[in-house]
């Protein structure tokens, strides 16, 4: 899951638990499978798959360096991964941002200390932005239904970005804009026009995982189309659609009645979309 195109469009990085034993292990309060994921790369046609990360941490959120020589990601202990998207009281979760060199496999930590650090993205100026949260979830915060939320944007060089509740952040190619989703209901709604109390803004209820095209002119997103009792991972109705950045000329580009389509990203040339 979570595919990411290399800058030249020739490779795709992705996350997989294909080498995880998936055994039931005791986590202190209950027995649950410890999902251990790693990063892999493959050619855009699916060939030459190779594993890029090692160790016992669970990793995800691949993002390529502008020169295509390294991949940044976030990681956490497998025990912490179990409660990343919890909707119940639990211990604080700590995750970090790191990078791996494609030629040597050398891993370099980029952050340290407490707090959730998620969904990094390497920007064109060489900085790495990521979603950061230091507080625990509270029932009145309205974002407890998604694993990918934060309180602000930070950079691995120590700089601060905008404050706010952001989920699945994705930046435009020039690093000047970001698109994100914010969970406000228990389940995402089908794509539908929403009332805006401010005439300066046009609101559209969408699915999760929006993504900019490289030129920043278009967005790809999901249309969940849920039925009662379905989740984002079980709904067979999920569609991918593209639209101009102002919301105009919206059209469906992929639909499958038997499987959902999630985590879409554009190729650098804007002629292909990879998804899980």
N, C-alpha and C positions, 0 to 999 in steps of 0.2 A: 504494500500500500504506500501512499504518499509519493508518487513518482516525481522526478525532477529532471528536466532536460539539461544536458551540458550546454555551455555557451555556443558551441558550434553545431548543436543539434544532433550530433552523432551518437551520443550515449544517453542513457537514462539511469539515474540512481533511484533506488527504492528500498523500502524496509520490508523485511520478511522474518517470520518465525519458523521457517522451513527446517532449521537445524535445532529447534527447541524440543526438548524431550516432552514437555507438557505434562510432567508428572505431578501428582497431587502432593504438595508439601505443606507442612504446618507453618502458618504465618503469625502465630501468637494467639489469635482469638478464634481462628477457624481454618479449615482446610480449603485450599483453593489452588488452581493451577497457576504456577509462576510462568508467565509468558516472557520468554527471553528472545528479543529481536535483535537483528544485526542489519547493517547496511550492505547493499550489494550494488554493483553496476553491471550494465549489459549494453550491448549495442542497441540502437533504436529499433532494429529488426528482431530483437529478442535473443540474439546469439552472444557468445562469449561472456556468459554470466560469471562473475567472480565476487567473492566476499571481501569487503573492505575493512570491517571492524572485528575486533576480537575482545574476549573478556566476558565477565559475568553481568555487566550492566545491560539494561534494556535501552535501545537507542531508536531514534526516529527523526523525521523532519529534515531530510537531506537538502542542502543548498550548495550549489557549486560556486567556487571562486571565479571572478571574472576571467581569469586566464585559464580556467579549466584544469588546474593542477591539484586542487584540493577540494574537499567536501567538508562543510561544517554541519553539525547535528546537535541534538540534545540527548541527554542520557540520564538515567536514574537507576537506582538499585531495583532489581526485579520486585522486591517486596513493596517498594514505594509505588511501583507501576500499578499494582492492584488497586490502589486507592486514589490514583490521579484524578479520576472523574467521579469521585464518590459523591453521594447525596446523603451521607450519614456522617456523624462525628467520628473523627479518627485522628491519628497523629499527623503533624505537619509533613508535607511532602517536599523533598529537596531534589532538584534536578540541576544539571549543569550544561553549558555549551562547550563543545570541543570540536577539533578539526582533525582530519586524517589526510595525509599526503598520498596521492594516488600512486606515485612512482615507488615510494619506499614503504608505505603502510604505517609510517610513523604517526602516532597520535599525540596531539598537543592540547591540553586543557586551556580554555579561554576564559572561564569564570570559576569562581569559588564561593563558598559561604552558603548561608541559608536561602530559602525562597525558591519558588517555581520559576524556571527559566525555560521557555518553550518556543517553538516555531521560529528558529533563526532564519534570516535571509541575508545573503551576501549582497551588498549594494555595489553599484558601479564605481563608487569612489573608494572601495576597498574596506569600508566599515561593515560590521555585521550587526544588524538590528535583531532584537528578540523581544518576546513578550515576557514581562516580569511581574510576579506577585509575591508579596511578603506576608500578606494577611491570610487568615483562614476564611473559608466561605461562611457566609451568614445567610439565614433564610430571606432577609430583605434585600439581598443584592441582585436578585433576578437573573443570575447567570450560572446557577448551580446545575443546569441541565447539560452543560458542555464541558469536556475535558480541557478545552483549549481557551482559557480565559486569562485575563491579566488585569493589573491595575495601572500599568504604564508600559511604554516602550523604552527600552534601554539599548545601549551599544556596548560591545565587548571592550571598547577602549575606555569605558567608564562614563561616557556621556549619557545624558537623559534625553528621552524623546517625549512625545505628548502623553498626558495622563488620560485614562479612560478605560472602560471595559471593552476589550477587543478580543475577538476569537478568530483563529485561523487567518492571521494577518498575511497579506501578500502585497509587495511593493511594486510600483511601476518601474520600468527599466531605468528611468532617470533618477529614481530614489526620492522624488518630490511628493508622491502621493501614495497612499495605501488604501486597499480595500479590505474589508473584514466583515465578519458576521457577529451578531450579538444575540444570544438566546434570550427571548422574552416570554416564551411559552414552553410548555412541557414537550411539545413536539413541533418541529418545523411545519409550517403551512404550505400548501401549494403556492406557486407563484401567483400573486394577486396584487392588484393596486390597493394601496392603503391610504387612509386619510392623513393628511399632513396639516398640523395646526399652524405651520409657518409657510407662507406662500413662496418663500425663497427655495424651499426644498420639495422635491417630489419623492414620495416614499413608495417602495415596492417590497412586499413581503416575499422573501426568497428562501431557498434552501441554504445549506452551509457550503463552505470551501470555495468562495469566489476567488478568481484569479485574473490578473491583468494580462493582456497580450504585451509583447515586448515593447511595442510602440506606445502603449498606454491608451490606445483608442478604443479597445474593446474589452469586454469582461466575459468570462465563461463562468457559469454557476450551475447549480442543480435545482430542479423542480421536483420536490419530494412526492407530491400527490398521495399522501398517506391515507390509508383506511384505518378505521378504529382498530386498536390493538396492535398496530404495526410499529416498528422502530425504524430508524434510519438504516439499519443493517439488514432488516428483513423485508422492507417494502420492495415489491417487484416493479413498482411504477416509476422509479426515479428516472428523470430525464436530464440530459445536458442541454443547455441552451446558451447562445451567445447573444450579446447585445452591444450597442454602442455605449460608451461610458456614461452618456446622459440618459440611458435606459431605452432609447429608441431602437427601431428595427430589430426587435427581439425575435429569435427563431430557434426552434429545436434542431439540434445537430445530431443527437443520438438518443434513442429510446429502445429499451428492451423490456418486454413484459415478464421475463423470467429472472432478471438479476438487476440489482441497483448499480448505479454508476456514481462514484464519489471521487473527491480529491482531484478535479481536473486541473491541468496546467498546459499552457501553450508551448509549442516549440519556438525557438528563437525567430524563425522565419515567419511564424504565424500561420503556417499551412497545415499544422497537425495539432491534435490535443491528446495528451496522455491522461489516463485516469485509471482508477482501481475498480 
